[in-house]
Amino acid sequence: MSDIKYDSESINIHSFCDLLIENNAVNIRYCRYKENPFNTSGCSLTNGISDDTTKSKEVSNTVNSLHALGFLKRSGNNLLLTENGCDFSNTDFNSTEMLDIIRKAVLKYGLFIGVLYQIHCLGKDTFDTSEINVGYPKANEKLLYNGSYVTISSGSEDDSNTRTKSCILAWATTAGFIYPIPLLGDLNTNNPHISSSDYILQSSRNLRKYKVLEIPNKIFSGEFITEKPFDYKNLTKNIGALRENNQQSIRELTMQVEPKIQNRRFAVLYILNKAFNQQTSISLNTLVSFMLHHEAYFVIEKERMYHTMCEEINIAIISGLLFEIKESDIIHPLTGVNINELSLNAPNELVNILDTFIL
């Protein structure tokens, strides 16, 4: 990722970006999303090599997004441009071919599929952004820690949800699946990526009312596989962010139990994917009983385990493994996931345990 960061001494993103602002008075071109034209970080997508390593969030987010869209792939610590990435970078944005590339890309990403499904389940032509959830489930489990009961921080906070949701809605708008209601007069249904670009490129996007234009039918074909679900390590948020605001106890306890949170969320996806492949359903009660039998791997608050899993099961939706509830607790998967992507970094011992689950 360090090769992607802005470096004023070598070829950098400024050589290829069409969005720079030119200031002829001082003969400079700078990133339109930087308030200070002389900011040494150079680019809001990547920041620069002059920044310390704690300020790598932008380049990390950008790389993660490009990976989710299938434009980059990881090989150890290296990043490789995929065939789709080459097509994206070599295609004129204002072409009809670009819309095809964008649509194929966004439909790879699990969280994007989960958002489209939530919109579909609303069952209406318009929606408010408040009706969509993109965050990790909040089970609100508590444990006694240093003499006090502490609530484990396993769910996403509102500010994180807002940023992520804004990004996903921007992708969906660009792809022409939804569109901000106040901007419908500007909509070109043949080229929504062009007609929406002025709004998408704003530094702040705050429109909340959207019209549903199209939810791709292939998602509900019974054969759809989400290529880029969350992998094992990405089934929990970055707990390191809890260092501030007197959250030391929450952070320490959450770090201790994080493997169990990852394990049970991985279990939900792994077992539901197995059920999808075998065209069957699973009982949440059966899944909870299985986890209680392997308590050391999955259980934090034993007495509330069923209640906890009623929340945790939603990790599947935001990972692109869609399901519906039949009867009281029968979960029927509607899509599958790329098992190789899901299983990245998953402990072999955990996978072996899950393989003993009988559908």
N, C-alpha and C positions, 0 to 999 in steps of 0.2 A: 504493500500500500504506500510505502514511502516514495515509490517511483511516480505515483499519481499526484502527490502533493505539489502545490505551486512552488516553483523554484525560479526566481527571477534570473538566475545565471544560466539557465538552459531552456530548451524547448519546453513549453508548458501549455496549460489549458488556454491561456490567453491567445495563443497562436491559432486556435480553432474555434473560439467562442464568438457567436454572432450577437451576443447580448451586451457586450461591453459598452460603457459610456465613454465618449471622447471629450476630453477637456483640452481644447486647443490653446487656451491661455497658458497652460503649463506643459502642454504637449505630452499628455498621458492618456492612456486608456485604462479603465478600471472596472471592476465588477459592480454591476448595478445594485447588488444586494449588500454592498459594504457602505456604511454611512461615511466612513473616512476614505477618500480616494487614495491616501498614502498608506493604508493599512498593509503591513508587510505580509499578512496571511494570503492576500491576493485573490482568493476565490472562496465563495461561500459553500461551494460543493465539496471542496477538499481541504481548505486552509493550506498553510504553507509550511515549508520545512523549517522556517525560523521559529515556529511555535513549539512550545515544549510538548512532550509526549502525552501529557494529560489533556491536550486539546485536539485529540485525534477523532473526536466523535463524528465530525462532518464527513471525513473520508471513509470512516468505518460505515456510516449510514449509507453513503453513496455506493460503496462496494457491495454491501448487503442487499441493497435495492437491485443493483445490476445482476447480482447472483440470483435473486428471487425471480427476476424477469427472464432468466436464462441467457443473458448476454455475456456473463462471465462465469467461469467455473474455477474452483479452487483445486490446487494440486500441492498438498503440503502447505508451505508458506507462500507459494507462488500463485499468481492469478493468470488465467489464460482466457483470451477472447474466444468465444464460441462462434460457430457458423452463423447463428442468429445474431450475435453481437456484431459480426462483420456486416451482415445485411443491414442492421439498424444504423450503423455508423456510415455506411456508404450510400444510403438512400436519401434522396431529397425529402426533407420533412414535409414540404408542401405538395407531395404526390399522393395519389390514391394508393400506391403500393405501401406507403408508410402506415396507413390505417390498418392494413392487413397485418403488418409486422407487429404493431402495437397490440392489436387484439389477441394475437397468438401469444404474445409475451405475457400480458397481464393474466391470461387464463391458465398460466402455469403455476401461479403463486397461491398457496393455500389460504392465506389471509384474505386475498382478493376474492377467491371463490366463496369463502365464508361470508363476506360482506354482501355479495350478490345474492346468496341464499337468504340472508336476513331480509334483504329488500323484497325478494320473492315471497317470503313468508308473511310479510305485512299485508299482502293481498290487495294493494291499491296502486293507483297510478302516480301518486305523489307521496313524498315522505319528508320528514324533518330529520336532520342529521342526529338529533338527540335520540332517535329511535334505533340507531345502529351502534353496536358494541364491537370494539376491536381489541379489547384488553384481555389480559390473562384472568382466569376465574379467581374470584375472591371467596375462599372457604371460611375465612375468619376463625381459624383454629387458634386455641390458646394452650400454652404450657406454663407450668411453674418454672420460673427462671430467676435465680438470685433473690429468692424470697418473694417475688411478685409474679402475678399472672401476666404474661406478655402475649399479645396477638401477633401471630406469624404474618409477615408481609409477603404473601405469595401472589397477590393480585396487582393489577396495574393501577397507577394513580391517574387522576383526571387529566393532568397536564400532558402526560405521556399519551393518553388516549386521544386527546385533541390533536396533537401533532401527527400521530399515525393515521387517524381518521381523515385528516385533511389531505394527506398524501394519497391514500387509497381512493378517496372521492375524486381527486384530481385525475388519477389514472382512469377511473371509470368514466369521467366526463370526456377525457381525451379520446377514449375508445368508442364513445358514442353510446354507451349503455344507459347513462343517466345524463341529465343536463339541468343546470340551475334555472329555476323557473323565471327569475327576473331577466335572464338572458335568452329566453326562447326565441325572441324576435330576431336574434342574430344567428340562430342555429342553421347550419348547412348539414342536412342529414347525410349527404354523400361524403362530406369531409369534415366531421365534427372536430377532428384534431386541429384543423386550421381555424374554424370559426370560434373555437374556445380558447385559442392560444393566448390572446391578450389577457383574459381573466386568469388562466393557469399560471402565467408568468408574473402575476402580481406578487409582491413580497408578502402580502397578507390576503388570504382568501376567507371571507367571512359570510358568504351566502349559505343559508341553512335549509332553504326549501328547494327540493329537486323533483323533477319529473322523470319517471321511469320510461325509457325509450325502448329498451330491449334487454331481456335476460336470455342468454343463449340456451336453446333447448337441449344442446348436447350435454349440459351439466346434469340433466335429469334423465339421460338415456338409459341409466342402469349399467353403463359400461365406462363411465368417465373416470379417469385416473388423474389425480392432482400430482403434477410432476415435482413441485417444490413445496412440500409440507414443512413444518418446523422439524428440524432434526433434534436429537436427544438434548444437546446442550442449549438449544434455543427454546426449550419448553418452559423455562423460567426466565424472569426478567433479570436485569443486571443488579444484583443485590449490593454491589459496591456503591451504588448511588445513595444508599441509606446512611452514609456517614454523617450527614449534616442533620441539623435540627434535633439534637439530643436523641438520636435514634440508635445509639450504640447497642443497647440491649436487644432491640428488635433485629438489628443487623446480625449480631452474633448468633442469636437463636435461629434466625432464618437460614443463615449459612450452615448451621449444624444439621438442619433437617432438609436442606435443599435436595440432597440425593433422593430422599423418599418422595418429594414432590415431583422431581423429574421422572422417577421410576413409575409412579402411578399414572402420570400423564402419558408417558410412553406406553404403558400397558393399555390404556384406553384406546390409543391409536392402533397399536399392534394387533390387539384382539378384534377391534371393529374391522380392521382391514382384512383380517383372516375370515371374519364372518361375511364380509362383502365378497371375497373370492369364492366362498362356499355357498353364496346366495342364501344365507340364513340370518337369523337375528340372535341377540344375546339378552339375557336377563340381567338387569343392574344388580339385583339381589345375589345372583350367582357370581357376578364379578366381585362384589364386595366380600362375599364369603371366601372367594379365592384369595383376595388380598389379605383378609384376616388370617388365613392359614399361613401366609408368608409375611407375617407382621413386621419382621425386621426390615423388609424391603419397602413396604408401602404405607404403614400405619403410623400416624402421629397422635391423633386423638381417637382412641379405640371406640369409646362410647358413642361418638358422633360420626363414625365412619360412613354410614349410609348417607347421612345428610351432607357430609363433605363431598361424597362422590356425585351427589345430585348437582353440585356446582362444578366439580372438576370435569365431569363428562363433556362440558362445553368447550374444553380444549380442542375437541375434535372439530367443532364447527370452524373455529378460527384457524385451524390447520388445513382446512379444505376437505376434511372427511365428514361429509354431510350425513345427517341421520334424521329419522323421525321416531317419535315415541308411539308405540302401539300398546293398547290396553294400559295397564298401570305402570309397568317398569320394563317393558320389552323394547329394546333399542334396535331399530332396523337401519343399517347403513345404506346410504344412497349412492355414495361414491367410494372409490378406493384411493390409495396414495402410493406413490413410488416408495417401495419398502427400503430400497437402498439409500435413498435420501433421508428417510425417517430414521434409519438405524445408524447413521453416522455417529460415532463416538459412544454408542450404547454399549454397556458392559456385556460381554458374552454370557456371563453367569445369569444376568437378568433375562436375556433372550431365551436361554435354555429353560428357565423357570416358566416363562410365558408360553413356551411351546408345549408345556404339559397341560395348559388350559383346554378343557374339552368343551366344544361347542354343543 
